[in-house]
């Protein structure tokens, strides 16, 4: 099983590209649990919610891993939970980073916020490019600092799709 994570700031194409990858390559896709959580609770999240959100994300990922697909496509993973918790609440549950590091991911596709428009959807909260760039840089620093395999994805929507498809094709051929 090859596990691919789409990561990056909001409105950079993660969900769209995850669906495109699944349509093109097959495999099992795991969506972003926090969206489900927010739609269910219909309120702003708080620090106390982070454990439930992260646990839900892990449960969805574990269910998908149990199916042992050739390709596991993750719309996000615990790194987003960690960074959003730090961004919004200046704190984060201690167990998240060890739980993230205990799992194997073959490739992180880090989506740049540049060259694509931010689209509000009622849940997103970083309309300013500078905010999204700071989030992107925090992800890149964490991935680099923890020696995680990643590739930066940039450009317009067509270029992003082409880069992501090429990266996953290389991964599957390896």
Backbone as ProteinMPNN parsed JSONL, in Angstrom:
{"seq_chain_A": "XXXXXXXXXXXXXXXXXXXXXXXXXXXXXXXXXXXXXXXXXXXXXXXXXXXXXXXXXXXXXXXXXXXXXXXXXXXXXXXXXXXXXXXXXXXXXXXXXXXXXXXXXXXXXXXXXXXXXXXXXXXXXXXXXXXXXXXXXXXXXXXXXXXXXXXXXXXXXXXXXXXXXXXXXXXXXX", "coords_chain_A": {"N_chain_A": [[0.842, -1.18, 0.0], [0.554, 2.171, -0.883], [0.741, 5.268, 0.618], [-0.532, 8.415, 0.218], [-0.509, 11.818, 0.978], [-2.385, 14.721, 0.758], [-1.598, 17.952, 1.432], [-1.581, 21.234, 2.846], [-2.398, 24.768, 2.865], [-5.756, 26.068, 3.413], [-8.109, 26.041, 0.701], [-6.413, 25.376, -1.396], [-6.675, 23.262, -3.046], [-6.769, 20.607, -2.113], [-8.942, 18.742, -1.513], [-10.24, 18.582, -3.99], [-8.158, 17.638, -5.634], [-7.626, 15.212, -4.351], [-9.961, 13.795, -4.954], [-9.706, 13.76, -7.736], [-7.379, 12.222, -8.008], [-8.262, 9.741, -6.984], [-10.244, 9.124, -8.848], [-8.69, 8.853, -11.148], [-6.579, 6.994, -10.525], [-7.723, 5.088, -8.923], [-8.052, 3.339, -5.82], [-8.354, 4.141, -2.284], [-9.946, 6.813, -0.745], [-9.562, 9.156, 1.872], [-11.419, 11.486, 3.462], [-11.504, 14.852, 4.866], [-11.876, 14.955, 8.226], [-12.54, 17.055, 9.97], [-14.298, 18.762, 8.622], [-16.646, 17.248, 8.516], [-17.087, 17.073, 11.282], [-17.528, 19.794, 11.951], [-19.793, 20.351, 10.439], [-21.576, 18.695, 11.723], [-21.618, 19.639, 14.402], [-22.154, 22.341, 14.121], [-21.038, 24.775, 15.072], [-18.465, 27.033, 16.193], [-15.21, 25.672, 16.523], [-13.341, 24.609, 19.432], [-10.451, 24.466, 21.598], [-10.786, 22.141, 23.119], [-12.112, 20.504, 21.35], [-10.232, 19.509, 19.596], [-9.039, 17.017, 20.173], [-11.188, 15.229, 19.696], [-11.604, 15.739, 16.971], [-9.107, 15.048, 15.82], [-8.981, 12.37, 16.62], [-11.177, 11.359, 15.241], [-10.263, 11.753, 12.599], [-8.097, 9.977, 12.573], [-9.468, 7.564, 13.002], [-10.999, 7.347, 10.665], [-8.876, 7.154, 8.837], [-7.664, 4.774, 9.737], [-9.71, 2.91, 9.229], [-9.698, 2.972, 6.445], [-7.06, 2.126, 5.914], [-7.231, -0.488, 6.844], [-8.52, -1.751, 4.815], [-6.553, -2.209, 3.044], [-5.722, -0.968, 0.504], [-4.176, -0.589, -2.747], [-3.486, 2.017, -3.22], [-3.652, 4.613, -0.988], [-5.299, 7.523, -0.393], [-5.056, 10.488, 1.171], [-6.884, 13.207, 2.143], [-6.091, 14.935, 4.034], [-4.107, 14.966, 7.07], [-2.994, 14.31, 10.471], [-1.179, 16.435, 10.767], [-2.346, 18.791, 9.838], [-4.328, 19.104, 11.8], [-2.69, 19.563, 14.021], [-1.344, 21.976, 13.307], [-3.501, 23.739, 12.851], [-4.625, 23.754, 15.401], [-2.561, 24.967, 16.847], [-2.484, 27.415, 15.486], [-5.078, 28.519, 15.842], [-5.57, 28.288, 18.614], [-3.247, 28.524, 19.984], [-2.092, 26.337, 21.171], [-1.841, 22.762, 21.616], [-2.925, 19.382, 21.765], [-0.758, 17.089, 23.385], [-0.384, 14.475, 22.407], [-0.736, 14.354, 19.665], [1.431, 14.856, 17.763], [3.333, 12.654, 18.258], [1.585, 10.561, 17.547], [1.162, 11.086, 14.859], [3.78, 10.825, 13.85], [4.152, 8.126, 14.241], [3.015, 6.838, 12.156], [3.226, 5.691, 8.746], [3.835, 7.428, 5.789], [4.012, 7.6, 2.357], [4.322, 9.717, 0.561], [4.002, 13.205, 0.676], [2.047, 15.631, -0.73], [2.505, 18.832, -1.064], [0.616, 21.594, -1.22], [0.813, 24.703, -2.7], [-0.356, 27.972, -1.804], [-0.246, 29.924, -3.667], [-1.084, 31.375, -6.852], [-3.659, 30.422, -7.128], [-7.074, 31.133, -6.526], [-8.496, 32.079, -3.397], [-11.309, 30.573, -1.99], [-14.174, 31.152, -0.291], [-16.129, 29.147, 1.929], [-17.769, 29.05, 4.057], [-16.633, 27.619, 6.111], [-13.931, 28.031, 5.963], [-11.195, 30.162, 6.992], [-9.032, 31.807, 6.353], [-8.644, 34.133, 4.415], [-6.652, 35.843, 3.495], [-3.73, 35.922, 1.558], [-1.187, 36.065, 2.757], [-1.594, 34.854, 5.267], [-2.208, 32.25, 4.491], [0.168, 31.588, 3.214], [1.935, 31.614, 5.396], [0.942, 29.41, 6.8], [1.447, 27.385, 4.912], [4.263, 27.53, 4.903], [4.773, 26.706, 7.523], [3.932, 24.052, 7.398], [5.745, 23.067, 5.474], [8.163, 23.45, 6.887], [7.779, 21.692, 9.054], [7.545, 19.193, 7.733], [10.076, 19.065, 6.472], [11.772, 19.241, 8.723], [11.149, 16.883, 10.024], [11.965, 15.029, 8.283], [10.217, 14.038, 6.277], [8.88, 12.605, 3.298], [8.224, 14.754, 0.623], [6.642, 16.744, -1.93], [6.46, 19.842, -3.482], [3.624, 21.39, -4.808], [2.559, 23.467, -7.34], [1.199, 26.265, -9.256], [-1.451, 26.789, -11.709], [-4.805, 25.357, -11.695], [-4.858, 23.249, -13.616], [-2.114, 22.747, -13.952], [-1.454, 21.914, -11.375], [-2.941, 19.549, -11.173], [-1.667, 18.026, -13.16], [0.981, 17.84, -12.095], [0.484, 16.473, -9.675], [-0.657, 14.046, -10.586], [1.564, 13.04, -12.011], [3.45, 12.742, -9.939], [2.227, 10.805, -8.306], [2.024, 8.692, -10.116], [4.76, 8.119, -10.482], [5.357, 7.276, -7.871], [3.78, 4.968, -7.656], [4.955, 3.377, -9.567], [7.417, 2.863, -8.501]], "CA_chain_A": [[0.0, 0.0, 0.0], [1.221, 3.467, -0.935], [-0.078, 6.3, 1.261], [-0.268, 9.769, -0.285], [-1.216, 12.85, 1.734], [-2.478, 16.067, 0.212], [-1.51, 18.872, 2.557], [-1.416, 22.624, 2.456], [-3.391, 25.671, 3.441], [-7.107, 25.955, 2.879], [-8.417, 26.553, -0.632], [-5.29, 25.139, -2.306], [-7.027, 22.178, -3.953], [-6.578, 19.27, -1.532], [-10.107, 17.859, -1.699], [-10.445, 18.409, -5.434], [-7.103, 16.769, -6.162], [-7.824, 13.864, -3.796], [-11.01, 13.164, -5.762], [-9.135, 13.523, -9.063], [-6.463, 11.081, -7.897], [-9.038, 8.513, -6.841], [-10.898, 8.85, -10.13], [-7.677, 8.472, -12.143], [-5.75, 5.848, -10.131], [-8.427, 4.171, -8.035], [-7.606, 3.448, -4.436], [-9.304, 4.552, -1.252], [-9.748, 8.212, -0.342], [-10.015, 9.546, 3.204], [-11.72, 12.913, 3.472], [-11.107, 15.648, 6.019], [-12.856, 14.731, 9.287], [-12.963, 18.294, 10.622], [-15.482, 19.28, 7.922], [-17.761, 16.458, 9.037], [-17.286, 17.491, 12.675], [-18.106, 21.143, 11.986], [-21.161, 20.273, 9.913], [-22.402, 18.031, 12.742], [-21.76, 20.454, 15.61], [-22.681, 23.653, 13.711], [-20.529, 25.835, 15.952], [-17.018, 27.189, 16.106], [-14.479, 24.69, 17.314], [-12.521, 25.105, 20.533], [-9.307, 23.587, 21.86], [-11.271, 20.847, 23.624], [-12.581, 19.705, 20.209], [-9.124, 19.009, 18.771], [-8.876, 15.579, 20.401], [-12.256, 14.533, 18.968], [-11.355, 15.898, 15.54], [-7.937, 14.23, 15.46], [-9.357, 10.963, 16.789], [-12.04, 11.031, 14.106], [-9.416, 11.648, 11.405], [-7.355, 8.716, 12.681], [-10.406, 6.439, 12.837], [-11.286, 7.234, 9.225], [-7.666, 6.656, 8.189], [-7.483, 3.372, 10.11], [-10.702, 2.129, 8.478], [-9.219, 2.879, 5.064], [-5.852, 1.289, 5.911], [-7.652, -1.88, 7.07], [-8.939, -2.294, 3.521], [-5.292, -2.488, 2.365], [-5.748, -0.619, -0.914], [-2.872, -0.336, -3.361], [-3.255, 3.454, -3.065], [-4.428, 5.307, 0.036], [-5.251, 8.956, -0.684], [-5.522, 11.217, 2.34], [-7.17, 14.612, 1.893], [-5.329, 15.615, 5.079], [-3.778, 14.078, 8.181], [-2.891, 14.991, 11.758], [-0.387, 17.665, 10.728], [-3.287, 19.911, 9.748], [-4.924, 19.273, 13.126], [-1.667, 20.159, 14.883], [-1.084, 23.369, 12.946], [-4.701, 24.54, 13.102], [-4.743, 23.907, 16.846], [-1.582, 25.986, 17.245], [-2.863, 28.692, 14.88], [-6.315, 29.058, 16.413], [-5.659, 28.243, 20.071], [-1.896, 28.664, 20.528], [-1.881, 25.154, 21.993], [-2.15, 21.538, 20.887], [-2.768, 18.182, 22.597], [0.592, 16.528, 23.277], [-0.331, 13.16, 21.776], [-0.925, 14.399, 18.215], [2.659, 14.685, 16.982], [3.793, 11.262, 18.298], [0.66, 9.715, 16.779], [1.453, 11.338, 13.444], [5.09, 10.258, 13.515], [4.086, 6.666, 14.334], [2.411, 6.322, 10.921], [4.055, 5.813, 7.552], [3.261, 8.065, 4.6], [5.012, 7.5, 1.29], [4.523, 10.991, -0.113], [3.15, 14.351, 0.989], [1.945, 16.598, -1.812], [2.311, 20.103, -0.37], [0.004, 22.513, -2.178], [1.075, 26.118, -2.485], [-1.533, 28.83, -1.929], [-0.026, 30.895, -4.747], [-1.606, 31.167, -8.209], [-5.059, 29.981, -7.117], [-7.917, 32.016, -5.736], [-9.136, 31.594, -2.181], [-12.765, 30.486, -2.12], [-14.844, 30.973, 0.988], [-17.166, 28.111, 1.901], [-18.44, 29.067, 5.338], [-15.786, 26.981, 7.117], [-12.557, 28.529, 5.818], [-11.021, 31.405, 7.755], [-7.788, 32.498, 6.023], [-8.753, 34.698, 3.068], [-5.448, 36.582, 3.119], [-2.635, 35.083, 1.054], [-0.093, 36.036, 3.74], [-1.942, 33.848, 6.278], [-2.08, 30.922, 3.882], [1.6, 31.361, 3.001], [2.524, 31.263, 6.695], [0.519, 28.03, 7.078], [2.234, 26.585, 3.968], [5.647, 27.498, 5.383], [4.803, 25.88, 8.737], [3.868, 22.653, 6.947], [7.027, 22.744, 4.843], [9.185, 23.357, 7.938], [7.562, 20.461, 9.807], [7.897, 18.055, 6.87], [11.535, 19.049, 6.33], [12.369, 18.981, 10.028], [10.91, 15.489, 10.401], [12.45, 14.222, 7.155], [9.093, 13.382, 5.615], [8.958, 12.785, 1.839], [7.207, 15.66, 0.101], [6.851, 17.482, -3.175], [5.639, 21.053, -3.548], [2.748, 21.471, -5.979], [2.272, 24.877, -7.601], [0.619, 26.573, -10.558], [-2.909, 26.858, -11.805], [-5.456, 24.071, -11.404], [-4.412, 22.223, -14.568], [-0.727, 22.418, -13.629], [-1.474, 21.143, -10.13], [-3.413, 18.202, -11.48], [-0.6, 17.35, -13.913], [2.078, 17.544, -11.169], [0.03, 15.461, -8.718], [-0.761, 12.775, -11.31], [2.92, 12.57, -12.311], [4.078, 12.321, -8.686], [1.62, 9.546, -7.864], [2.425, 7.665, -11.081], [6.143, 7.737, -10.129], [5.297, 6.536, -6.622], [3.206, 3.643, -7.894], [5.898, 2.61, -10.389], [8.623, 2.564, -7.697]], "C_chain_A": [[0.885, 1.242, 0.0], [0.263, 4.504, -0.373], [0.385, 7.68, 0.813], [-1.129, 10.75, 0.493], [-1.207, 14.141, 0.936], [-2.517, 17.01, 1.395], [-1.269, 20.275, 2.023], [-2.48, 23.485, 3.102], [-4.755, 25.486, 2.794], [-7.19, 26.576, 1.49], [-7.256, 26.394, -1.621], [-5.519, 23.916, -3.194], [-6.933, 20.777, -3.403], [-7.739, 18.324, -1.837], [-10.352, 17.572, -3.17], [-9.416, 17.442, -6.002], [-7.205, 15.352, -5.601], [-8.872, 13.114, -4.609], [-10.493, 12.852, -7.164], [-8.194, 12.325, -9.048], [-7.23, 9.771, -7.805], [-9.709, 8.146, -8.158], [-9.896, 8.305, -11.151], [-6.963, 7.159, -11.805], [-6.514, 4.777, -9.356], [-7.932, 4.365, -6.623], [-8.728, 3.883, -3.519], [-8.937, 5.963, -0.81], [-10.322, 8.417, 1.057], [-10.196, 11.056, 3.199], [-11.296, 13.556, 4.791], [-12.197, 15.567, 7.103], [-13.374, 16.037, 9.887], [-14.184, 18.91, 9.936], [-16.742, 18.561, 8.416], [-18.112, 16.91, 10.456], [-17.983, 18.844, 12.74], [-19.533, 21.16, 11.441], [-22.106, 19.626, 10.93], [-22.657, 18.932, 13.95], [-22.354, 21.829, 15.33], [-22.326, 24.764, 14.692], [-19.031, 25.966, 15.703], [-16.349, 26.139, 16.976], [-13.706, 25.39, 18.425], [-11.392, 24.102, 20.764], [-9.755, 22.206, 22.337], [-11.746, 19.926, 22.5], [-11.45, 19.026, 19.445], [-8.928, 17.504, 18.965], [-9.936, 14.785, 19.654], [-12.017, 14.59, 17.461], [-10.205, 14.998, 15.09], [-8.254, 12.739, 15.587], [-10.269, 10.496, 15.659], [-11.246, 10.869, 12.824], [-8.652, 10.327, 11.418], [-8.27, 7.504, 12.481], [-10.738, 6.251, 11.366], [-10.076, 6.677, 8.484], [-7.461, 5.172, 8.493], [-8.473, 2.46, 9.378], [-10.243, 1.93, 7.039], [-7.977, 1.984, 4.97], [-6.212, -0.189, 6.067], [-8.105, -2.542, 5.777], [-7.74, -2.653, 2.648], [-5.327, -2.177, 0.859], [-4.323, -0.455, -1.457], [-2.484, 1.132, -3.183], [-4.214, 4.006, -2.018], [-4.219, 6.796, -0.169], [-5.863, 9.688, 0.495], [-5.669, 12.702, 1.998], [-6.444, 15.491, 2.909], [-4.873, 14.559, 6.075], [-3.533, 14.907, 9.435], [-2.063, 16.265, 11.74], [-1.298, 18.883, 10.618], [-3.95, 20.17, 11.093], [-3.945, 19.967, 14.081], [-1.525, 21.645, 14.583], [-2.299, 24.26, 13.137], [-4.892, 24.76, 14.591], [-3.787, 24.997, 17.341], [-1.97, 27.365, 16.714], [-4.058, 29.324, 15.597], [-6.284, 29.203, 17.931], [-4.313, 28.404, 20.77], [-1.549, 27.517, 21.477], [-2.248, 23.936, 21.153], [-2.012, 20.349, 21.83], [-1.432, 17.495, 22.32], [0.671, 15.247, 22.471], [-0.365, 13.214, 20.249], [0.358, 14.156, 17.42], [3.229, 13.266, 17.078], [2.885, 10.319, 17.509], [0.896, 9.876, 15.286], [2.762, 10.664, 13.035], [5.112, 8.729, 13.576], [3.541, 6.035, 13.055], [3.35, 6.557, 9.736], [3.245, 6.432, 6.406], [4.351, 8.086, 3.533], [5.32, 8.829, 0.628], [3.511, 12.003, 0.386], [3.191, 15.278, -0.218], [1.538, 17.921, -1.172], [1.863, 21.165, -1.362], [0.242, 23.96, -1.781], [-0.225, 26.918, -2.59], [-1.412, 29.84, -3.067], [-0.7, 30.43, -6.031], [-3.003, 30.559, -8.271], [-5.838, 30.901, -6.186], [-8.415, 31.319, -4.474], [-10.641, 31.614, -2.411], [-13.358, 30.235, -0.746], [-15.936, 29.917, 0.865], [-17.936, 28.045, 3.213], [-17.641, 28.423, 6.461], [-14.359, 27.529, 7.086], [-12.42, 29.894, 6.49], [-9.726, 32.152, 7.444], [-7.845, 33.088, 4.61], [-7.492, 35.417, 2.587], [-4.335, 35.63, 2.699], [-1.502, 34.981, 2.065], [-0.354, 34.996, 4.828], [-1.753, 32.44, 5.725], [-0.622, 30.586, 3.594], [2.294, 30.971, 4.303], [2.17, 29.826, 7.064], [1.303, 27.059, 6.193], [3.669, 26.424, 4.475], [5.781, 26.666, 6.655], [4.749, 24.395, 8.373], [5.208, 22.23, 6.355], [8.13, 22.574, 5.892], [9.023, 22.065, 8.731], [7.97, 19.241, 8.988], [9.408, 17.932, 6.708], [12.207, 18.653, 7.632], [12.213, 17.546, 10.489], [11.249, 14.512, 9.266], [11.346, 13.393, 6.502], [9.2, 13.606, 4.106], [7.834, 13.711, 1.361], [7.645, 16.298, -1.201], [5.919, 18.68, -3.144], [4.898, 21.073, -4.877], [2.334, 22.926, -6.141], [1.55, 25.022, -8.94], [-0.886, 26.683, -10.513], [-3.49, 25.464, -11.604], [-4.987, 22.957, -12.34], [-2.977, 21.792, -14.271], [-0.638, 21.586, -12.353], [-1.886, 19.696, -10.405], [-2.32, 17.41, -12.197], [0.548, 16.946, -12.977], [1.711, 16.42, -10.191], [-0.076, 14.095, -9.387], [0.617, 12.202, -11.591], [3.603, 12.045, -11.051], [3.517, 10.972, -8.226], [1.974, 8.414, -8.825], [3.844, 7.182, -10.778], [6.149, 6.878, -8.853], [4.794, 5.111, -6.839], [4.137, 2.758, -8.727], [7.106, 2.151, -9.572], [8.477, 1.236, -6.963]], "O_chain_A": [[1.835, 1.349, 0.776], [-0.879, 4.616, -0.819], [1.541, 8.059, 1.005], [-2.332, 10.542, 0.651], [-0.156, 14.601, 0.492], [-3.376, 16.882, 2.267], [-0.813, 20.463, 0.895], [-3.358, 22.983, 3.803], [-4.886, 24.83, 1.76], [-6.451, 27.501, 1.152], [-7.127, 27.174, -2.564], [-4.659, 23.569, -4.004], [-7.013, 19.822, -4.176], [-7.531, 17.229, -2.36], [-10.641, 16.436, -3.545], [-9.759, 16.536, -6.762], [-6.901, 14.389, -6.305], [-8.695, 11.936, -4.919], [-10.806, 11.799, -7.72], [-8.21, 11.506, -9.967], [-6.884, 8.798, -8.475], [-9.735, 6.975, -8.536], [-10.219, 7.404, -11.924], [-6.762, 6.315, -12.678], [-6.002, 3.675, -9.155], [-7.447, 5.44, -6.27], [-9.888, 3.98, -3.919], [-7.775, 6.265, -0.539], [-11.404, 7.93, 1.386], [-9.251, 11.808, 2.963], [-10.799, 12.89, 5.699], [-13.308, 16.059, 6.907], [-14.54, 16.112, 10.273], [-15.02, 19.519, 10.604], [-17.763, 19.188, 8.696], [-19.281, 17.105, 10.786], [-18.929, 19.017, 13.508], [-20.38, 21.904, 11.934], [-23.288, 19.964, 10.991], [-23.775, 18.987, 14.463], [-22.989, 22.42, 16.204], [-23.166, 25.572, 15.087], [-18.416, 25.105, 15.075], [-16.863, 25.767, 18.031], [-13.452, 26.593, 18.367], [-11.39, 23.016, 20.185], [-9.141, 21.202, 21.974], [-11.78, 18.708, 22.67], [-11.692, 18.063, 18.718], [-8.673, 16.792, 17.993], [-9.619, 13.767, 19.039], [-12.209, 13.596, 16.761], [-10.321, 14.276, 14.1], [-7.836, 11.941, 14.748], [-10.145, 9.369, 15.179], [-11.512, 9.958, 12.04], [-8.568, 9.641, 10.399], [-7.869, 6.524, 11.852], [-10.758, 5.124, 10.872], [-10.222, 5.827, 7.605], [-7.12, 4.398, 7.598], [-8.11, 1.362, 8.957], [-10.385, 0.842, 6.482], [-7.862, 1.176, 4.048], [-5.556, -1.049, 5.478], [-8.074, -3.768, 5.663], [-7.892, -3.324, 1.627], [-4.998, -3.035, 0.04], [-3.386, -0.21, -0.698], [-1.308, 1.456, -3.017], [-5.432, 3.881, -2.146], [-3.088, 7.279, -0.124], [-7.049, 9.528, 0.787], [-4.704, 13.362, 1.615], [-6.213, 16.673, 2.652], [-5.216, 13.384, 5.938], [-3.842, 16.098, 9.45], [-2.229, 17.108, 12.622], [-1.035, 19.906, 11.25], [-4.119, 21.323, 11.489], [-4.332, 20.848, 14.848], [-1.577, 22.476, 15.49], [-2.159, 25.415, 13.54], [-5.285, 25.851, 15.005], [-4.163, 25.842, 18.153], [-1.804, 28.368, 17.407], [-4.047, 30.513, 15.915], [-6.891, 30.121, 18.482], [-4.243, 28.419, 21.998], [-0.817, 27.695, 22.45], [-2.886, 24.061, 20.107], [-1.071, 20.307, 22.622], [-1.028, 17.339, 21.168], [1.72, 14.96, 21.895], [-0.052, 12.218, 19.597], [0.37, 13.337, 16.502], [3.586, 12.706, 16.041], [3.368, 9.383, 16.872], [0.833, 8.902, 14.535], [2.833, 10.01, 11.994], [6.011, 8.106, 13.011], [3.603, 4.816, 12.895], [4.153, 7.489, 9.73], [2.128, 6.008, 6.108], [5.471, 8.534, 3.781], [6.444, 9.056, 0.18], [2.322, 11.709, 0.506], [4.269, 15.663, -0.671], [0.384, 18.11, -0.787], [2.627, 21.583, -2.231], [-0.086, 24.382, -0.672], [-1.101, 26.573, -3.383], [-2.377, 30.533, -3.389], [-0.862, 29.232, -6.259], [-3.481, 30.218, -9.353], [-5.311, 31.382, -5.182], [-8.715, 30.126, -4.485], [-11.176, 32.572, -2.968], [-13.072, 29.218, -0.114], [-16.588, 29.804, -0.173], [-18.673, 27.089, 3.455], [-17.931, 28.65, 7.636], [-13.66, 27.487, 8.099], [-13.369, 30.674, 6.555], [-9.35, 33.05, 8.197], [-7.168, 32.595, 3.708], [-7.296, 35.576, 1.382], [-4.035, 34.658, 3.393], [-0.911, 33.912, 2.216], [0.578, 34.322, 5.267], [-1.212, 31.559, 6.394], [-0.217, 29.43, 3.715], [3.152, 30.088, 4.306], [3.014, 29.099, 7.588], [1.772, 26.026, 6.671], [4.218, 25.322, 4.476], [6.793, 25.991, 6.848], [5.445, 23.579, 8.977], [5.741, 21.173, 6.691], [8.942, 21.653, 5.793], [10.014, 21.408, 9.05], [8.662, 18.356, 9.492], [9.96, 16.836, 6.794], [13.113, 17.82, 7.638], [13.035, 17.041, 11.254], [10.87, 13.341, 9.292], [11.521, 12.209, 6.215], [9.575, 14.698, 3.677], [6.659, 13.487, 1.65], [8.83, 16.381, -1.524], [4.738, 18.554, -2.822], [5.475, 20.807, -5.932], [1.824, 23.544, -5.207], [1.323, 24.046, -9.654], [-1.509, 26.672, -9.451], [-2.754, 24.505, -11.37], [-4.747, 21.836, -11.892], [-2.661, 20.604, -14.332], [0.166, 20.658, -12.267], [-1.256, 18.752, -9.928], [-2.08, 16.248, -11.87], [1.036, 15.819, -13.06], [2.519, 15.534, -9.916], [0.363, 13.094, -8.822], [0.827, 11.0, -11.43], [4.267, 11.009, -11.095], [4.274, 10.099, -7.802], [2.203, 7.287, -8.386], [4.111, 5.981, -10.81], [6.862, 5.877, -8.775], [5.33, 4.163, -6.266], [4.107, 1.534, -8.605], [7.747, 1.158, -9.918], [9.387, 0.825, -6.243]]}, "name": "protein", "num_of_chains": 1, "seq": "XXXXXXXXXXXXXXXXXXXXXXXXXXXXXXXXXXXXXXXXXXXXXXXXXXXXXXXXXXXXXXXXXXXXXXXXXXXXXXXXXXXXXXXXXXXXXXXXXXXXXXXXXXXXXXXXXXXXXXXXXXXXXXXXXXXXXXXXXXXXXXXXXXXXXXXXXXXXXXXXXXXXXXXXXXXXXX"}
